[in-house]
């Protein structure tokens, strides 16, 4: 691996990790703070925030983890990449069927 490859690898990993972190933090803000401050509907904030959190976790699992652990088992990485979407599906179903 040449010096340029290492620098581009590090730049990609740090950008993707930072973007995933921003998505997760924005999702948590939408879930916990937006309904109280703006009067945003709780169901909608759970859906949007859950989507942001799941997207950030998926982005980190897809890009940064594959860069840091290129020899990982495809079965393990597949499970790790599917877990955020399973969590989002549970949040979406509970938000849709939530009785007030």
C-alpha positions in Angstrom: 0.0 0.0 0.0 1.5 3.3 -1.1 1.5 6.5 0.9 -1.3 8.0 -1.2 -3.5 4.9 -0.7 -3.0 5.2 3.1 -3.9 8.8 3.1 -7.0 8.3 1.0 -8.0 5.3 3.1 -7.7 7.4 6.3 -9.6 10.4 4.8 -12.4 8.1 3.6 -12.7 6.3 7.0 -12.6 9.6 9.0 -15.2 11.3 6.7 -17.6 8.4 6.8 -17.2 8.0 10.6 -17.9 11.7 11.1 -20.9 11.6 8.8 -22.3 8.6 10.6 -21.8 10.3 14.0 -23.6 13.4 12.8 -26.5 11.3 11.5 -26.8 9.5 14.9 -26.6 12.7 16.9 -29.1 14.4 14.7 -31.5 11.5 15.0 -31.2 11.5 18.8 -31.9 15.2 18.8 -35.0 14.7 16.7 -36.2 11.9 18.9 -35.7 13.5 22.3 -35.6 17.3 21.8 -37.7 18.2 18.8 -41.2 17.3 20.2 -40.6 19.4 23.3 -39.1 22.5 21.6 -41.2 22.8 18.5 -44.2 20.8 19.2 -43.3 18.2 16.5 -45.6 15.1 16.7 -44.0 12.4 18.7 -44.8 9.6 16.3 -43.2 11.5 13.4 -40.2 12.4 15.5 -39.7 8.7 16.4 -39.8 7.7 12.7 -37.5 10.5 11.4 -35.1 10.1 14.3 -35.1 6.3 14.1 -34.4 6.6 10.4 -31.4 8.9 11.0 -30.0 6.8 13.8 -30.4 3.6 11.7 -28.9 5.3 8.7 -25.9 6.5 10.6 -25.2 3.1 12.1 -25.6 1.4 8.7 -23.3 4.0 7.1 -20.6 3.3 9.8 -21.0 -0.5 9.5 -20.9 -0.3 5.7 -17.9 2.0 5.1 -15.7 2.5 8.1 -15.9 -1.1 9.5 -15.1 -2.6 6.1 -12.1 -0.3 5.8 -10.8 -1.1 9.3 -11.6 -4.9 9.1 -11.4 -5.9 5.4 -11.0 -9.6 6.2 -14.1 -10.0 8.4 -16.6 -12.8 7.7 -19.3 -11.8 5.2 -21.9 -13.5 7.5 -20.9 -11.4 10.4 -20.8 -8.1 8.5 -24.2 -8.9 6.9 -25.7 -9.3 10.4 -24.1 -6.1 11.6 -25.3 -4.2 8.6 -28.9 -5.6 8.9 -29.3 -4.9 12.6 -29.9 -1.1 12.3 -32.7 -1.7 9.8 -34.3 -4.3 12.1 -34.2 -1.7 14.9 -35.8 0.9 12.6 -38.5 -1.5 11.6 -39.4 -2.2 15.2 -39.5 1.6 15.9 -41.6 2.3 12.8 -44.1 -0.5 13.7 -44.4 0.7 17.3 -44.8 4.3 16.2 -47.6 3.4 13.7 -49.4 1.2 16.2 -49.0 3.5 19.2 -52.3 4.3 20.8 -52.7 7.7 22.4 
